[in-house]
Amino acid sequence: MAAPLVNMDALIPREDFEAATTEPSTQPSILSTTMKITDLGPDSLIYNVLRKPDFQRETANWSPEKVAELVSSFLEGDLIPSVILWRSTISGNIFVIDGAHRLSALIAWVHDDYGDKHASMRFFDNNIPEEQKRAAQATRELIRDSVGSYSELSLALRNSDTTPKDRLRLARNLSAFAIHLQWVAGEAEKAESSFFKINQQATPIDETELSMIKARRKPNALAARAFIRAGTGHKYWSAFESSVQSEIEKLAKEVYDLIFKPDLDSQIKTSDLPVAGRGYSADSVKMVFELVNFVNDFEPDMWRNEAPKRRRKGAPLKVLEDDEDGHATIRCMQAVKRAASRIAGKDPASLGLHPAVYFYSATGRFQPAAFLAAIAFVKDLERHRAVAKFSSVRADFEDFLIEYKYFLNQIVQKYGSLQRSVSPILTMHKTVYQALIEGLTEPDVIERLKSQSPLRSSVKVRTEDDKRHGRNFSTETKNFVVIRNIIETAPKCAICGARLNLRSMTFDHILRREDGGSGAPDNAQLSHPYCNSGYKEGTHAAEARTAGAERQV
C-alpha cells in the first residue's frame, strides 16, 4: 500500500473568488516580490490574509520526505520556484494561485502542524485519521533530524555558544532567505483562468479532482466533498442555511462511519474491515465521487457545462444545475446513504455484505471497483425484485467468490482499478448469480463466465504453477493469511448460511415472537439484518400461503 501523505489543507483557509468588479486591480509593481519566513507565523499580518481559491484541490499530495526536502531546500538556499499570488481589491485577501504545497510546507514547519496540531484539529473537528497522524509525526521526525524545528532554529542565534555549528548556519540562513513571489494582474476571472492554466501544465490536476472543481457548486461535488471528510474540513456548503449545513454534516458523518470505519492499517490485523477501504487516500476521493454519481444516475455530460447531448434513444440528458440552497445536495446524500445501508450496517434492509468476501483481494488490497460493483449488483437485484431470490443462493455465491477470488485481480489488472473494472465485475456477479439460480455446477459456471465478452480474456483458472513466492513473508503474504483466516472463521447467518460481518449482524428469534418464541439464549441465532427482517418473513409468509392452499385442497 502507498505511504500516507501529509495533510496540510488546514493551514491556508479557502475562500471564494469574488465576482467581477469595477474596482481597479492592485498593480503587481507595488506589491512585495518576496515573503520572509516570519511572514508565515500565526500572528503575521500577511499570513492572516492568505487564502486558497475555494476550488483549490486538497493540499494533501506530498509525502513526509517531500515536505522535509522542501524545508531543507529553503534553508540551504536552493532554488525554489516562485509562489504565484493574486490580491483581491474587494477583501484585501491574497490568494495562492500556484505553490500552495510549497507555501503550506513552510507554514507547517513554522506552526509545527503537519496535519495533527491546533489548526488541523479545529479544521477537521478533531476527526483526524490515524494515517494522517502517522504521516504528520513521520514528517516532524524527518525535519527534526535533518534541519531542526522552527522553534529550535529561532532560538539558535540567541544561544550561539551552545548551538551546534550546522544548526547555527541554518538559523542565520533563516534570517536572510525569502520566498520569491510573482503576482497575477487583473480581476477574479483572470486569476481563476490563470489557476487552471498553471495547474494543468507542470503537474496536471487529476481528472476526477478537475471534474469536482468544475462542478464545485453542484450537488454531486458538494456531496462527495462532505462524505470524504465526514463533514469536516473546508465547508464547501457554508453558503447554505445553518439547518441545511447541519443536515449535510450529519449525513456525511453517518455515511463516513458506515463505510470507512474502522481505520484500515497497511497490514491487516483484525477481521473488522471497513467496507470502503481507507478513507484517507487518493483513490477514496475518486471512488466516493463515482459512488455519488452512480447512485444518483448522474452522467458527466450533466455537469460539465456543455450543451446536453442527446442519448441514442430518448430525450436529452438533464443538466445538473448548481445547488442554490443545499436541498439537492441532501437528496444526493440520502440516496448514497440508502445504497450504503443496503450493503453495510444494521438497517433492517441491510444485506451486511462481508468486506473480506466482496471488497478485498486475496492479498488484502481493497478494490474500489469491487465496492462500486457490489453497490451496482444490489441495485440491480432491487430493480428486478430479486433480493430474496439472491438470498436463497447467497451462500453458494459467496463460496464461489472466495474460491476464485483471484478472478477479481485478473479483471482489475486488465481494465484498471476503478471505473473501467466496475462493469466487468458486475457482469461476473450477475453471471454467477444467474448460473446458481439455474443450478449449474461450478465448472459450468466458469464456462459461462468465459463466454461473456467482457470476461473472455480476463478470467483464467489458476494452477499451482502460477503461484510464486519469495523466501520471506511479504506484507501481501501476511495479509493473504489474515484474509484467509477471517473468511474461514467468520460466523455464518443461521438463515441464509452466508458469512456474517459482525458490524452488520442481528439477533434473530429462532421461534418467532409472533409464534410464542421467547428471548432465551437457546432461542437466539445470528443473522444478516435483511435475512432477519425481510427474507425470513417473506419465506414464512410463502410457507403460510402454501399451507393454506393445501388445506383448501
C-alpha positions in Angstrom: 0.0 0.0 0.0 1.1 3.6 -0.7 2.8 5.5 2.1 0.5 8.0 3.8 0.6 11.6 2.6 0.8 14.8 4.7 -2.4 16.7 5.0 -1.7 20.4 5.2 -5.1 21.5 4.0 -5.9 23.4 7.2 -3.0 25.8 7.0 -4.3 28.2 4.3 -8.0 28.8 4.5 -10.2 28.6 1.4 -12.4 31.4 0.1 -14.5 32.3 -2.9 -13.0 34.4 -5.6 -15.3 37.4 -5.8 -17.3 38.2 -8.9 -16.0 40.7 -11.4 -15.9 44.3 -10.0 -15.3 47.8 -11.4 -12.6 48.4 -8.7 -9.2 48.7 -10.2 -6.9 45.7 -9.6 -3.8 46.0 -7.5 -0.8 46.7 -9.7 1.9 44.0 -9.2 4.6 46.7 -9.3 3.6 48.0 -5.8 3.4 44.5 -4.2 6.2 42.8 -2.4 8.4 40.4 -4.5 9.5 38.3 -1.5 8.0 36.8 1.6 10.1 36.2 4.7 9.6 33.1 6.8 8.5 35.3 9.7 5.5 36.3 7.5 4.1 32.8 7.9 3.8 32.9 11.6 0.3 32.7 13.2 0.4 36.4 14.3 1.7 37.7 11.0 -0.5 40.2 9.1 0.4 38.6 5.7 -0.4 35.0 6.9 -3.8 36.1 8.2 -4.9 37.4 4.7 -3.5 34.3 2.8 -6.2 32.3 1.1 -6.7 29.4 -1.3 -9.4 29.6 -4.0 -12.4 27.6 -2.9 -11.9 25.2 -5.8 -8.3 24.5 -5.0 -7.6 20.8 -4.6 -6.8 19.5 -1.2 -3.3 20.3 -0.1 -2.5 16.7 0.8 -0.4 15.3 -2.0 3.1 15.4 -0.6 4.9 12.6 1.3 6.7 13.3 4.6 10.0 13.1 2.6 8.9 15.8 0.1 7.8 18.2 2.8 11.1 17.7 4.7 13.0 18.2 1.5 11.3 21.5 0.7 12.0 22.9 4.2 15.7 21.8 3.9 16.0 23.3 0.4 14.7 26.6 1.6 17.2 26.7 4.5 20.1 25.7 2.2 19.2 28.4 -0.3 18.4 26.1 -3.1 16.2 27.3 -5.9 12.5 27.0 -5.1 10.0 28.1 -7.8 8.3 31.3 -7.2 4.9 31.3 -5.5 2.2 33.0 -7.7 -0.3 35.1 -5.9 -3.3 37.3 -6.7 -4.7 40.1 -4.4 -8.4 40.8 -4.2 -9.2 44.5 -4.1 -12.6 43.8 -2.5 -11.5 41.8 0.6 -7.8 42.6 0.6 -7.1 38.9 0.9 -4.1 37.3 -1.0 -4.9 34.1 -3.0 -2.4 31.4 -3.8 -2.6 30.7 -7.5 0.3 28.3 -7.6 2.6 27.0 -4.9 0.1 26.1 -2.2 2.0 22.9 -1.3 5.3 24.8 -1.2 3.9 27.5 1.0 2.0 25.1 3.2 5.1 23.0 3.8 6.9 26.1 5.2 3.8 27.1 7.2 3.5 23.6 8.6 7.2 23.9 9.7 6.7 27.3 11.3 3.4 26.2 13.1 4.7 22.6 13.9 1.4 21.5 12.4 1.7 18.7 9.8 -1.9 17.8 9.9 -2.3 16.9 13.6 -2.0 20.0 15.7 -4.1 23.1 16.6 -5.2 24.5 13.2 -5.7 21.0 11.8 -7.7 19.8 14.8 -10.0 22.7 14.5 -10.3 22.3 10.8 -11.2 18.6 10.9 -13.3 18.9 14.2 -10.8 16.5 15.9 -11.7 13.8 13.3 -8.2 13.1 12.2 -7.5 9.6 10.7 -4.6 7.6 12.3 -2.8 7.6 8.9 -2.9 11.4 8.9 -1.4 11.4 12.4 1.3 8.9 11.4 2.3 11.0 8.3 2.4 14.1 10.5 4.7 12.5 13.1 6.9 11.0 10.4 7.4 14.4 8.8 8.1 16.1 12.2 10.8 13.5 13.0 12.4 13.8 9.5 12.6 17.6 9.8 13.9 17.4 13.4 16.7 15.0 12.4 17.7 16.9 9.2 17.4 20.6 9.9 15.6 21.0 13.3 12.3 22.5 14.2 11.4 26.2 13.5 11.3 27.0 17.2 14.8 25.5 17.7 16.4 27.5 14.9 14.5 30.6 16.0 16.3 30.4 19.4 19.7 29.3 18.0 21.0 32.8 17.4 20.3 33.8 21.0 22.2 30.8 22.2 25.0 30.7 19.7 27.5 29.4 22.2 25.5 26.2 22.8 24.0 25.6 19.3 25.8 23.1 17.0 27.6 24.8 14.1 25.4 23.3 11.4 22.2 24.4 13.1 23.7 27.9 13.7 24.4 28.2 10.0 20.8 27.2 9.1 19.5 29.7 11.7 21.5 32.5 10.0 20.1 31.4 6.6 16.6 31.6 8.1 17.1 35.2 8.9 18.3 36.1 5.4 16.4 33.9 2.9 12.9 34.6 1.5 10.3 33.1 -0.8 10.2 34.7 -4.3 6.7 36.0 -5.3 5.0 36.6 -8.6 1.6 38.3 -9.0 -1.3 37.9 -11.3 -2.7 41.2 -12.6 -6.4 41.6 -13.3 -9.8 40.7 -11.8 -11.1 37.4 -10.3 -11.9 35.9 -13.7 -8.3 36.4 -14.8 -7.0 34.9 -11.6 -9.2 31.8 -12.0 -8.2 31.2 -15.6 -4.5 31.6 -14.5 -5.0 29.0 -11.9 -6.3 26.4 -14.3 -3.7 27.2 -17.0 -0.8 26.9 -14.5 -2.1 23.8 -12.7 -2.6 21.9 -16.0 1.0 22.4 -17.1 3.7 21.1 -14.7 1.6 18.8 -12.5 -1.8 18.3 -14.1 -4.8 18.1 -11.8 -6.2 14.6 -11.5 -9.2 14.1 -13.9 -11.6 13.4 -11.0 -10.4 16.3 -9.0 -10.7 18.6 -12.0 -14.3 17.4 -12.5 -15.1 18.1 -8.9 -13.6 21.6 -9.1 -15.6 22.4 -12.2 -18.7 21.0 -10.6 -17.9 22.6 -7.2 -21.4 24.2 -6.8 -23.3 21.2 -8.0 -24.9 18.7 -5.6 -22.7 15.7 -6.7 -19.4 17.5 -5.9 -20.7 19.0 -2.7 -21.9 15.6 -1.5 -18.6 13.9 -2.4 -16.6 16.6 -0.6 -18.8 16.2 2.5 -18.5 12.4 2.6 -14.8 12.2 2.1 -14.0 14.2 5.3 -17.1 13.1 7.3 -18.5 16.7 7.1 -15.3 18.3 8.4 -12.5 20.3 6.8 -13.4 23.2 4.5 -17.2 23.6 4.4 -18.0 23.9 0.7 -21.6 24.1 1.8 -21.2 27.1 4.1 -23.4 29.4 2.0 -26.5 27.3 2.8 -28.8 27.9 5.8 -27.5 26.6 9.1 -30.1 23.9 9.3 -29.1 22.6 5.8 -25.4 22.7 6.8 -26.2 20.7 9.9 -28.1 18.1 7.9 -25.3 17.8 5.3 -22.7 17.3 8.1 -24.9 14.8 9.9 -25.4 12.7 6.7 -21.7 12.9 5.9 -20.7 11.6 9.3 -23.2 8.8 9.2 -22.1 7.5 5.8 -18.4 8.0 6.6 -18.7 5.9 9.7 -20.8 3.3 7.8 -18.2 2.7 5.0 -14.8 3.9 6.3 -14.8 2.8 9.9 -12.7 1.4 11.5 -9.4 2.9 10.1 -7.5 0.5 7.9 -3.9 -0.2 8.5 -1.4 -1.3 5.9 -1.1 -4.7 7.4 -4.5 -6.2 8.2 -4.6 -7.3 11.8 -8.3 -7.6 12.5 -11.5 -9.1 11.0 -13.2 -5.7 11.5 -12.6 -4.3 8.0 -14.1 -1.1 6.6 -16.4 -1.8 3.6 -14.9 1.0 1.5 -11.3 0.7 2.4 -9.1 3.5 3.6 -10.9 6.9 3.9 -7.6 8.8 3.8 -6.4 8.1 0.3 -6.4 9.5 -3.3 -8.4 6.5 -4.5 -11.2 7.2 -2.0 -11.9 10.6 -3.4 -12.4 9.1 -6.9 -14.4 6.3 -5.5 -16.8 8.5 -3.5 -17.4 10.8 -6.4 -18.1 7.8 -8.6 -20.4 6.4 -5.9 -22.4 9.7 -5.7 -22.8 9.9 -9.4 -23.7 6.2 -9.9 -26.3 6.0 -7.1 -28.0 9.2 -8.4 -27.8 8.3 -12.1 -25.6 11.3 -12.9 -23.6 11.3 -16.1 -20.6 13.5 -16.8 -22.3 15.5 -19.6 -24.9 16.6 -17.0 -22.4 18.7 -15.0 -19.6 19.7 -17.5 -21.2 23.0 -18.5 -21.5 21.7 -22.1 -24.6 21.5 -24.3 -26.6 18.4 -23.2 -26.0 15.5 -25.5 -28.9 13.5 -26.8 -29.0 9.9 -25.9 -29.1 7.3 -28.7 -32.7 6.7 -27.6 -34.9 9.1 -25.7 -34.7 12.7 -24.5 -31.5 14.7 -24.0 -29.6 14.4 -20.7 -30.9 16.6 -18.0 -28.5 19.4 -17.0 -27.3 19.2 -13.4 -27.8 22.7 -12.1 -25.8 24.4 -9.3 -27.3 23.8 -5.9 -28.5 27.2 -4.6 -30.0 26.1 -1.3 -28.4 22.7 -0.4 -31.6 20.6 -0.8 -30.3 18.9 -3.9 -27.1 18.0 -2.1 -29.1 16.5 0.7 -31.1 14.4 -1.7 -27.9 13.1 -3.3 -26.5 12.2 0.1 -29.7 10.5 1.2 -29.6 8.3 -1.9 -25.9 7.3 -1.1 -26.9 6.6 2.5 -29.7 4.3 1.3 -27.3 2.5 -1.0 -24.6 2.1 1.6 -27.0 1.0 4.2 -28.2 -1.8 1.8 -24.8 -3.4 1.9 -23.5 -2.5 5.3 -24.7 -1.5 8.8 -27.7 -2.8 10.8 -30.6 -1.2 8.9 -33.4 -3.8 8.5 -32.8 -3.8 4.7 -29.0 -4.4 5.0 -27.6 -7.4 3.4 -24.5 -7.0 5.6 -22.0 -8.0 2.9 -18.8 -9.3 4.4 -15.9 -6.9 3.3 -13.3 -9.7 3.1 -15.6 -11.6 0.7 -16.7 -8.8 -1.6 -14.3 -5.8 -1.4 -10.8 -7.1 -0.7 -8.5 -9.1 -2.9 -6.9 -12.3 -1.7 -3.8 -10.3 -0.6 -5.8 -7.8 1.4 -5.9 -5.0 -1.0 -9.1 -3.0 -1.1 -10.6 -2.9 -4.6 -12.7 0.3 -5.1 -14.1 -1.2 -8.3 -15.4 -4.2 -6.4 -17.1 -1.9 -3.9 -18.9 0.0 -6.6 -19.7 -3.2 -8.5 -21.4 -4.6 -5.3 -23.5 -1.4 -5.0 -24.5 -1.8 -8.7 -25.2 -5.5 -8.2 -27.5 -4.9 -5.2 -29.2 -2.1 -7.1 -29.8 -4.4 -10.0 -31.3 -7.1 -7.6 -33.6 -4.4 -6.2 -34.7 -3.3 -9.6 -35.7 -6.9 -10.5 -37.2 -7.5 -7.0 -34.7 -10.4 -6.7 -33.1 -9.7 -3.3 -34.9 -12.6 -1.7 -34.0 -14.9 -4.6 -30.4 -13.9 -4.2 -30.5 -14.8 -0.5 -31.6 -18.3 -1.4 -28.3 -18.9 -3.2 -26.1 -16.3 -1.4 -24.0 -18.9 0.5 -23.0 -20.7 -2.7 -22.5 -17.3 -4.5 -20.0 -16.2 -1.8 -18.3 -19.6 -1.8 -17.6 -19.2 -5.5 -16.3 -15.6 -5.0 -13.9 -16.9 -2.3 -12.7 -19.9 -4.2 -12.0 -17.8 -7.3 -11.0 -14.6 -5.5 -8.2 -14.1 -8.0 -10.7 -13.5 -10.8 -11.1 -10.1 -9.2 -7.4 -9.4 -9.5 -7.4 -10.6 -13.1 -10.2 -8.2 -14.1 -8.6 -5.2 -12.3 -5.3 -6.0 -14.0 -6.9 -5.9 -17.4 -9.3 -3.0 -17.0 -7.8 -0.8 -14.3 -8.6 -0.1 -10.7 -11.8 1.9 -10.8 -14.5 2.9 -13.4 -13.4 0.6 -16.2 -13.4 -2.5 -13.9 -16.9 -1.9 -12.4 -18.9 -3.2 -15.4 -16.9 -6.5 -15.9 -17.1 -7.2 -12.2 -20.8 -6.6 -12.2 -21.0 -8.9 -15.2 -19.2 -11.6 -13.2 -21.6 -11.2 -10.2 -24.7 -11.3 -12.4 -23.5 -14.3 -14.4 -22.6 -16.3 -11.3 -25.9 -15.4 -9.6 -28.0 -16.5 -12.6 -26.0 -19.7 -13.1 -26.5 -20.7 -9.5 -30.3 -19.9 -9.8 -30.3 -22.3 -12.7 -28.5 -24.9 -10.7 -25.3 -25.1 -12.8 -22.2 -26.9 -11.5 -19.0 -25.0 -10.7 -17.2 -25.9 -13.9 -20.3 -24.9 -15.9 -20.4 -21.5 -14.0 -16.8 -20.9 -15.0 -17.5 -21.8 -18.7 -20.4 -19.4 -18.7 -18.2 -16.7 -17.3 -15.7 -17.3 -20.0 -18.5 -17.0 -22.6 -19.1 -13.3 -21.5 -17.3 -10.9 -23.8 -16.0 -8.6 -21.0 -14.6 -11.6 -19.2 -13.4 -13.8 -22.0 -9.7 -12.8 -21.8 -9.7 -11.8 -18.1 -10.9 -14.9 -16.3 -8.3 -17.7 -16.1 -8.3 -20.6 -13.6 -5.0 -20.5 -11.8 -2.8 -23.6 -11.3 -0.1 -24.2 -8.7 2.5 -23.4 -11.3 1.1 -19.9 -11.5 1.9 -19.2 -7.8 5.3 -17.7 -7.0 6.6 -16.8 -3.5 9.9 -15.5 -2.2 11.7 -16.8 0.9 10.4 -14.1 3.3 6.8 -13.3 4.2 5.8 -10.1 2.3 3.1 -7.8 3.5 0.8 -9.2 0.8 1.5 -12.8 2.0 0.8 -11.8 5.6 -2.5 -10.1 4.5 -3.3 -13.2 2.4 -3.1 -15.4 5.5 -5.1 -13.0 7.6 -7.8 -12.6 5.0 -8.0 -16.4 4.5 -8.3 -16.8 8.3 -11.0 -14.1 8.5 -13.1 -15.8 5.8 -12.6 -19.3 7.2 -13.5 -18.4 10.8 -16.4 -15.9 10.0 -19.7 -16.9 11.7 -22.5 -17.7 9.3 -26.0 -16.4 9.1 -28.4 -19.0 10.5 -31.0 -18.2 7.9 -29.1 -18.0 4.6 -25.8 -19.7 5.5 -23.6 -16.9 4.1 -20.8 -15.3 6.2 -21.6 -12.6 8.7 -19.9 -9.2 9.1 -20.0 -8.7 12.9 -20.7 -5.0 12.3 -23.9 -5.9 10.5 -25.2 -8.8 12.4 -28.5 -9.0 14.2 -30.1 -11.4 16.7 -33.0 -13.4 15.4 -35.6 -15.4 17.2 -35.5 -19.0 16.1 -39.1 -19.4 17.0 -40.7 -16.0 16.1 -42.1 -13.9 18.9 -45.4 -13.9 16.9 -45.4 -17.7 17.4 -44.6 -17.6 21.1 -40.8 -17.5 20.9 -39.0 -16.2 24.0 -35.9 -14.1 24.5 -34.0 -17.0 26.0 -30.4 -17.7 24.7 -31.4 -21.0 23.2 -34.0 -19.2 21.0 -31.4 -16.8 19.6 -29.3 -17.0 16.4 -27.1 -14.7 14.4 -28.3 -13.4 11.1 -28.0 -10.7 8.5 -30.4 -7.8 9.1 -32.3 -8.5 5.8 -32.4 -12.2 6.4 -34.0 -11.5 9.8 -36.5 -8.8 8.8 -37.1 -9.5 5.1 -36.0 -12.9 3.8 -37.2 -14.9 6.8 -40.5 -13.1 7.0 -41.1 -13.5 3.2 -40.3 -17.2 3.4 -42.6 -17.6 6.4 -45.4 -15.8 4.5 -44.9 -18.0 1.4 -45.0 -21.2 3.5 -48.2 -20.0 5.2 -49.8 -19.3 1.8 -48.7 -22.8 0.6 -50.1 -24.5 3.7 -53.4 -22.6 3.4 -53.7 -23.7 -0.3 -53.0 -27.3 0.7 -55.7 -27.2 3.4 -58.2 -25.9 0.9 -57.5 -28.7 -1.4 
